[in-house]
């Protein structure tokens, strides 16, 4: 969990510092390594290389590669798109959980935010 957490931290910090190549590269490596340690190498491989997730995996790992070769903005855009495609099945679960948290649930039910959250919370709307 620590590697994944540090990976997310370095990715976030790299974006704050105007897409610093080194921080984004370290964040990518730590995130993928942490994910592998948390769920295991075989399950990580099976998750990323399922037939219906090949497009998402291509965008995500392609974005990691583009960041590593030195084009951070394009790489992060590719990674974010691949991330949303990979984890779109998890978003309804996360939105349902966050709606049950006392203060955050109230915020998610505000008029402007609730429509957007409902759209993100539906698993079939994100293509």
Backbone as a printed PyTorch tensor [residue, N CA C, xyz], in Angstrom:
tensor([[[  0.8320,  -1.1950,   0.0000],
         [  0.0000,   0.0000,   0.0000],
         [  0.8740,   1.2550,   0.0000]],

        [[  2.0230,   1.1610,   0.6670],
         [  2.9100,   2.3190,   0.7400],
         [  3.4450,   2.7290,  -0.6260]],

        [[  3.8430,   1.7490,  -1.4400],
         [  4.3490,   2.0800,  -2.7780],
         [  3.2670,   2.7410,  -3.6260]],

        [[  2.0590,   2.2080,  -3.5460],
         [  0.9600,   2.7970,  -4.3110],
         [  0.6700,   4.2100,  -3.8240]],

        [[  0.6620,   4.3960,  -2.5090],
         [  0.4280,   5.7260,  -1.9530],
         [  1.5080,   6.7220,  -2.3510]],

        [[  2.7590,   6.2940,  -2.2690],
         [  3.8460,   7.1710,  -2.7010],
         [  3.7630,   7.4530,  -4.1960]],

        [[  3.3380,   6.4560,  -4.9780],
         [  3.1750,   6.6630,  -6.4140],
         [  2.1470,   7.7270,  -6.7140]],

        [[  0.9980,   7.6570,  -6.0440],
         [ -0.0420,   8.6770,  -6.2360],
         [  0.4670,  10.0360,  -5.7720]],

        [[  1.1950,  10.0700,  -4.6420],
         [  1.7450,  11.3290,  -4.1550],
         [  2.6970,  11.9500,  -5.1640]],

        [[  3.6260,  11.1470,  -5.7000],
         [  4.5890,  11.6830,  -6.6630],
         [  3.8980,  12.1170,  -7.9540]],

        [[  2.8780,  11.3930,  -8.3730],
         [  2.1340,  11.8100,  -9.5670],
         [  1.4520,  13.1570,  -9.3280]],

        [[  0.8000,  13.2830,  -8.1830],
         [  0.1190,  14.5350,  -7.8520],
         [  1.1160,  15.6760,  -7.7180]],

        [[  2.2170,  15.4260,  -7.0100],
         [  3.2390,  16.4520,  -6.8020],
         [  3.8990,  16.8380,  -8.1220]],

        [[  4.1140,  15.8630,  -8.9990],
         [  4.6810,  16.1400, -10.3170],
         [  3.7700,  17.0090, -11.1690]],

        [[  2.4510,  16.8220, -11.0290],
         [  1.5130,  17.6660, -11.7790],
         [  1.4540,  19.0770, -11.2060]],

        [[  1.5420,  19.1710,  -9.8800],
         [  1.5350,  20.4980,  -9.2530],
         [  2.7600,  21.2980,  -9.6820]],

        [[  3.8920,  20.6280,  -9.8100],
         [  5.1290,  21.3060, -10.1990],
         [  5.2730,  21.3680, -11.7240]],

        [[  4.1800,  21.6680, -12.3860],
         [  4.1730,  21.9040, -13.8320],
         [  4.7020,  20.7060, -14.6190]],

        [[  4.1620,  19.5320, -14.2940],
         [  4.4680,  18.3010, -15.0250],
         [  5.9690,  18.0070, -15.0520]],

        [[  6.5360,  17.9360, -13.8710],
         [  7.9510,  17.5920, -13.7410],
         [  8.1530,  16.1420, -14.1790]],

        [[  9.0200,  15.9510, -15.1640],
         [  9.2210,  14.6250, -15.7690],
         [  9.7080,  13.5970, -14.7590]],

        [[ 10.6600,  13.9760, -13.9420],
         [ 11.2590,  13.0210, -13.0050],
         [ 10.2460,  12.5520, -11.9640]],

        [[  9.4990,  13.4810, -11.3920],
         [  8.5070,  13.1050, -10.3770],
         [  7.3990,  12.2470, -10.9720]],

        [[  6.9500,  12.5820, -12.1710],
         [  5.9070,  11.7810, -12.8120],
         [  6.4140,  10.3770, -13.1320]],

        [[  7.6520,  10.2730, -13.5810],
         [  8.2190,   8.9590, -13.8850],
         [  8.3320,   8.1080, -12.6160]],

        [[  8.8160,   8.7050, -11.5370],
         [  8.9220,   7.9860, -10.2660],
         [  7.5300,   7.5750,  -9.7800]],

        [[  6.5630,   8.4850,  -9.8900],
         [  5.1980,   8.1770,  -9.4790],
         [  4.6010,   7.0350, -10.2740]],

        [[  4.8340,   7.0170, -11.5800],
         [  4.3150,   5.9280, -12.4100],
         [  4.9110,   4.5880, -12.0030]],

        [[  6.2100,   4.5650, -11.8320],
         [  6.8840,   3.3160, -11.4780],
         [  6.4180,   2.8210, -10.1130]],

        [[  6.3230,   3.7260,  -9.1410],
         [  5.8750,   3.3270,  -7.8110],
         [  4.4260,   2.8630,  -7.8090]],

        [[  3.5560,   3.5380,  -8.5790],
         [  2.1460,   3.1510,  -8.6130],
         [  1.9780,   1.7490,  -9.1960]],

        [[  2.6100,   1.4850, -10.3190],
         [  2.4740,   0.1620, -10.9460],
         [  3.1180,  -0.9170, -10.0740]],

        [[  4.2680,  -0.6220,  -9.4800],
         [  4.9140,  -1.5920,  -8.5840],
         [  4.0590,  -1.8360,  -7.3430]],

        [[  3.4990,  -0.7890,  -6.7760],
         [  2.6470,  -0.9380,  -5.5980],
         [  1.3990,  -1.7350,  -5.8980]],

        [[  0.7950,  -1.4900,  -7.0530],
         [ -0.3830,  -2.2510,  -7.4530],
         [ -0.0340,  -3.7260,  -7.6000]],

        [[  1.1350,  -4.0060,  -8.1500],
         [  1.5770,  -5.3990,  -8.3100],
         [  1.7910,  -6.0730,  -6.9650]],

        [[  2.3490,  -5.3560,  -6.0050],
         [  2.5750,  -5.9440,  -4.6920],
         [  1.2720,  -6.1130,  -3.9100]],

        [[  0.3200,  -5.2110,  -4.0970],
         [ -0.9290,  -5.2850,  -3.3410],
         [ -1.7790,  -6.4620,  -3.8100]],

        [[ -1.9680,  -6.5990,  -5.1230],
         [ -2.8600,  -7.6640,  -5.5950],
         [ -2.1140,  -8.8580,  -6.1790]],

        [[ -0.8080,  -8.7980,  -6.2530],
         [ -0.0130,  -9.9110,  -6.7590],
         [  0.3100,  -9.7380,  -8.2380]],

        [[  1.4260, -10.3160,  -8.6400],
         [  1.8760, -10.1620, -10.0240],
         [  0.9290, -10.8270, -11.0200]],

        [[  0.4770, -12.0420, -10.7000],
         [ -0.3980, -12.7540, -11.6360],
         [ -1.7320, -12.0420, -11.7990]],

        [[ -2.3270, -11.6020, -10.6990],
         [ -3.6110, -10.9120, -10.7890],
         [ -3.4720,  -9.5450, -11.4590]],

        [[ -2.3430,  -8.8820, -11.2540],
         [ -2.1010,  -7.6160, -11.9440],
         [ -2.0270,  -7.8470, -13.4450]],

        [[ -1.2880,  -8.8800, -13.8400],
         [ -1.1690,  -9.2060, -15.2600],
         [ -2.5300,  -9.5580, -15.8460]],

        [[ -3.3080, -10.3680, -15.1270],
         [ -4.6500, -10.7370, -15.6180],
         [ -5.5690,  -9.5210, -15.6950]],

        [[ -5.4470,  -8.6040, -14.7250],
         [ -6.2900,  -7.4030, -14.7410],
         [ -5.9850,  -6.5250, -15.9480]],

        [[ -4.7120,  -6.2650, -16.1930],
         [ -4.3430,  -5.3580, -17.2740],
         [ -4.5170,  -5.9760, -18.6540]],

        [[ -4.3770,  -7.2610, -18.7910],
         [ -4.3640,  -7.8710, -20.1070],
         [ -5.5850,  -8.7320, -20.4000]],

        [[ -6.7460,  -8.3510, -19.8650],
         [ -7.9950,  -8.9730, -20.2720],
         [ -8.3480,  -8.4620, -21.6640]],

        [[ -9.0150,  -9.2950, -22.4370],
         [ -9.3090,  -8.9520, -23.8210],
         [-10.1130,  -7.6450, -23.9300]],

        [[-11.0990,  -7.4510, -23.0870],
         [-11.9340,  -6.2520, -23.1820],
         [-11.2700,  -5.0070, -22.5760]],

        [[-10.1180,  -5.1690, -21.9380],
         [ -9.4070,  -4.0230, -21.3540],
         [ -8.1160,  -3.6910, -22.0870]],

        [[ -7.8990,  -4.2720, -23.2530],
         [ -6.6450,  -4.0440, -23.9780],
         [ -6.4930,  -2.5870, -24.4180]],

        [[ -7.5800,  -1.9640, -24.8440],
         [ -7.5210,  -0.5520, -25.2530],
         [ -7.1240,   0.3220, -24.0560]],

        [[ -7.7620,   0.0710, -22.9250],
         [ -7.4690,   0.8540, -21.7200],
         [ -6.0310,   0.6260, -21.2580]],

        [[ -5.5860,  -0.6180, -21.2910],
         [ -4.2200,  -0.9290, -20.9080],
         [ -3.2260,  -0.2600, -21.8450]],

        [[ -3.5360,  -0.2630, -23.1250],
         [ -2.6630,   0.3930, -24.0950],
         [ -2.5100,   1.8720, -23.8140]],

        [[ -3.6190,   2.5450, -23.5230],
         [ -3.5490,   3.9710, -23.2140],
         [ -2.7980,   4.2160, -21.9150]],

        [[ -3.0820,   3.4170, -20.8780],
         [ -2.4390,   3.6430, -19.5840],
         [ -0.9360,   3.3830, -19.6520]],

        [[ -0.5540,   2.2020, -20.1270],
         [  0.8760,   1.8830, -20.1860],
         [  1.5880,   2.7020, -21.2540]],

        [[  0.8720,   3.0600, -22.3290],
         [  1.4460,   3.9620, -23.3260],
         [  1.7260,   5.3290, -22.7320]],

        [[  0.8230,   5.8050, -21.8740],
         [  1.0390,   7.0750, -21.1900],
         [  2.2350,   7.0210, -20.2600]],

        [[  2.3800,   5.8920, -19.5530],
         [  3.5520,   5.7200, -18.6840],
         [  4.8240,   5.7830, -19.5300]],

        [[  4.8300,   5.1000, -20.6640],
         [  6.0010,   5.0990, -21.5420],
         [  6.2940,   6.4970, -22.0850]],

        [[  5.2490,   7.2190, -22.4840],
         [  5.4430,   8.5750, -23.0230],
         [  6.0130,   9.5010, -21.9550]],

        [[  5.5640,   9.3530, -20.7080],
         [  6.1420,  10.1490, -19.6130],
         [  7.6090,   9.7910, -19.4250]],

        [[  7.9190,   8.5010, -19.4760],
         [  9.3020,   8.0670, -19.2640],
         [ 10.2500,   8.5500, -20.3600]],

        [[  9.7340,   8.7250, -21.5940],
         [ 10.6280,   9.2080, -22.6480],
         [ 10.7040,  10.7320, -22.6930]],

        [[  9.8960,  11.4200, -21.8820],
         [ 10.1010,  12.8540, -21.7360],
         [  9.0060,  13.7750, -22.2140]],

        [[  7.8100,  13.2840, -22.5080],
         [  6.6870,  14.1420, -22.8870],
         [  5.5980,  14.0250, -21.8270]],

        [[  5.7430,  14.7560, -20.7210],
         [  4.8720,  14.5210, -19.5700],
         [  3.4110,  14.8980, -19.7750]],

        [[  3.1130,  15.9810, -20.4520],
         [  1.7120,  16.4040, -20.5730],
         [  0.9230,  15.4120, -21.4140]],

        [[  1.4680,  15.0260, -22.5510],
         [  0.7890,  14.0550, -23.4110],
         [  0.6630,  12.7180, -22.6820]],

        [[  1.7120,  12.3090, -21.9810],
         [  1.6820,  11.0530, -21.2500],
         [  0.6400,  11.0220, -20.1580]],

        [[  0.5040,  12.1170, -19.4200],
         [ -0.4830,  12.1630, -18.3400],
         [ -1.9000,  12.1250, -18.9120]],

        [[ -2.1280,  12.7980, -20.0240],
         [ -3.4530,  12.7550, -20.6490],
         [ -3.7830,  11.3160, -21.0550]],

        [[ -2.8380,  10.6220, -21.6660],
         [ -3.0570,   9.2260, -22.0510],
         [ -3.2910,   8.3370, -20.8280]],

        [[ -2.5240,   8.5640, -19.7840],
         [ -2.6820,   7.7750, -18.5580],
         [ -4.0530,   7.9790, -17.9250]],

        [[ -4.4920,   9.2210, -17.8330],
         [ -5.7780,   9.5060, -17.2020],
         [ -6.9120,   8.8510, -17.9850]],

        [[ -6.8610,   8.9450, -19.3120],
         [ -7.8880,   8.3090, -20.1350],
         [ -7.8550,   6.7880, -19.9360]],

        [[ -6.6810,   6.1920, -19.9480],
         [ -6.5630,   4.7610, -19.7240],
         [ -7.0130,   4.3660, -18.3320]],

        [[ -6.7020,   5.1920, -17.3270],
         [ -7.1170,   4.9150, -15.9490],
         [ -8.6320,   4.8780, -15.8450]],

        [[ -9.3070,   5.8570, -16.4570],
         [-10.7610,   5.8680, -16.3960],
         [-11.3620,   4.6800, -17.1270]],

        [[-10.7680,   4.2780, -18.2350],
         [-11.2690,   3.1020, -18.9300],
         [-11.0180,   1.8270, -18.1280]],

        [[ -9.8650,   1.7260, -17.4850],
         [ -9.5460,   0.5260, -16.7070],
         [-10.4340,   0.3700, -15.4780]],

        [[-10.6570,   1.4550, -14.7720],
         [-11.3280,   1.3790, -13.4760],
         [-12.7730,   1.8660, -13.5120]],

        [[-13.3890,   1.9300, -14.6900],
         [-14.7650,   2.4320, -14.7670],
         [-15.7510,   1.5200, -14.0590]],

        [[-15.4600,   0.2520, -13.9340],
         [-16.3410,  -0.6450, -13.1950],
         [-16.3030,  -0.4010, -11.6970]],

        [[-15.2560,   0.2420, -11.2090],
         [-15.1120,   0.5120,  -9.7830],
         [-15.8010,   1.8100,  -9.3710]],

        [[-16.0500,   2.7180, -10.3170],
         [-16.6160,   4.0210,  -9.9660],
         [-17.9900,   3.9440,  -9.3040]],

        [[-18.9350,   3.0930,  -9.7600],
         [-20.2190,   3.0260,  -9.0470],
         [-20.0660,   2.5850,  -7.5970]],

        [[-19.1440,   1.6770,  -7.3290],
         [-18.9030,   1.2280,  -5.9520],
         [-18.3430,   2.3740,  -5.1200]],

        [[-17.3810,   3.1100,  -5.6810],
         [-16.7700,   4.2240,  -4.9530],
         [-17.7890,   5.3330,  -4.6900]],

        [[-18.6120,   5.6570,  -5.6870],
         [-19.6200,   6.7080,  -5.5020],
         [-20.6400,   6.2830,  -4.4500]],

        [[-21.0570,   5.0250,  -4.4820],
         [-21.9930,   4.5250,  -3.4700],
         [-21.4120,   4.5950,  -2.0750]],

        [[-20.1260,   4.2770,  -1.9390],
         [-19.4710,   4.3520,  -0.6340],
         [-19.3620,   5.7950,  -0.1610]],

        [[-18.9410,   6.6990,  -1.0500],
         [-18.7610,   8.1000,  -0.6650],
         [-20.0940,   8.7400,  -0.2930]],

        [[-21.1820,   8.3140,  -0.9330],
         [-22.5040,   8.8680,  -0.5900],
         [-22.9380,   8.4760,   0.8060]],

        [[-22.3940,   7.4150,   1.3530],
         [-22.7490,   6.9910,   2.7100],
         [-21.9200,   7.6830,   3.7830]],

        [[-20.8400,   8.3580,   3.3780],
         [-20.0170,   9.1040,   4.3420],
         [-20.7660,  10.3910,   4.6850]],

        [[-20.9430,  10.7100,   5.9860],
         [-21.8330,  11.8040,   6.3830],
         [-21.6070,  13.1430,   5.6700]],

        [[-20.4760,  13.7490,   5.7200],
         [-20.2900,  15.0840,   5.1530],
         [-20.1510,  15.0090,   3.6310]],

        [[-19.3790,  14.0360,   3.1370],
         [-19.1860,  13.9180,   1.6960],
         [-20.4830,  13.5590,   0.9730]],

        [[-21.3200,  12.7470,   1.6020],
         [-22.6110,  12.3980,   1.0010],
         [-23.4920,  13.6180,   0.8070]],

        [[-23.4660,  14.5330,   1.7740],
         [-24.2330,  15.7770,   1.6410],
         [-23.7120,  16.6260,   0.4910]],

        [[-22.3910,  16.6710,   0.3360],
         [-21.8110,  17.4490,  -0.7590],
         [-22.1550,  16.8540,  -2.1230]],

        [[-22.1670,  15.5320,  -2.2090],
         [-22.4640,  14.8880,  -3.4840],
         [-23.9300,  15.0210,  -3.8800]],

        [[-24.8020,  15.3680,  -2.9290],
         [-26.2170,  15.5390,  -3.2350],
         [-26.5940,  16.9810,  -3.5550]],

        [[-25.6240,  17.8960,  -3.6100],
         [-25.9090,  19.2720,  -3.9970],
         [-26.3700,  19.3040,  -5.4550]],

        [[-27.2190,  20.2790,  -5.8120],
         [-27.8270,  20.2790,  -7.1490],
         [-26.8410,  20.2070,  -8.3160]],

        [[-25.7980,  20.9800,  -8.3480],
         [-24.8870,  20.9610,  -9.4860],
         [-24.0090,  19.7260,  -9.5330]],

        [[-23.6790,  19.2230,  -8.3610],
         [-22.7510,  18.1030,  -8.2780],
         [-23.4710,  16.7650,  -8.4480]],

        [[-24.7050,  16.6710,  -8.0230],
         [-25.3840,  15.3770,  -8.0200],
         [-25.5830,  14.8110,  -9.4270]],

        [[-25.8680,  15.6600, -10.4070],
         [-26.0210,  15.1740, -11.7830],
         [-24.7290,  14.6020, -12.3360]],

        [[-23.6250,  15.2900, -12.0670],
         [-22.3160,  14.8190, -12.5230],
         [-21.9430,  13.5140, -11.8280]],

        [[-22.1770,  13.4330, -10.5320],
         [-21.8450,  12.2240,  -9.7710],
         [-22.7170,  11.0610, -10.2230]],

        [[-23.9830,  11.3240, -10.5260],
         [-24.8520,  10.2580, -11.0300],
         [-24.3400,   9.7210, -12.3610]],

        [[-23.8630,  10.6160, -13.2130],
         [-23.3340,  10.1950, -14.4990],
         [-22.0520,   9.3860, -14.3500]],

        [[-21.1620,   9.8050, -13.4430],
         [-19.9220,   9.0760, -13.1880],
         [-20.2220,   7.7540, -12.4960]],

        [[-21.2430,   7.7430, -11.6520],
         [-21.5940,   6.5400, -10.9100],
         [-22.2190,   5.4450, -11.7430]],

        [[-22.6900,   5.7730, -12.9400],
         [-23.2290,   4.7500, -13.8360],
         [-22.0890,   4.0910, -14.5840]],

        [[-22.0350,   2.7840, -14.5540],
         [-20.8930,   2.0930, -15.1510],
         [-20.9670,   2.0600, -16.6700]],

        [[-22.1330,   2.2130, -17.2770],
         [-22.2500,   2.0840, -18.7240],
         [-22.0840,   3.4000, -19.4670]],

        [[-22.0310,   4.5350, -18.7690],
         [-21.9830,   5.8110, -19.4720],
         [-20.5840,   6.2010, -19.9110]],

        [[-19.5590,   5.7020, -19.2330],
         [-18.1960,   6.0710, -19.6000],
         [-17.6900,   5.0970, -20.6470]],

        [[-17.3470,   5.5920, -21.7970],
         [-16.9170,   4.7010, -22.8790],
         [-15.4390,   4.7380, -23.0530]]])
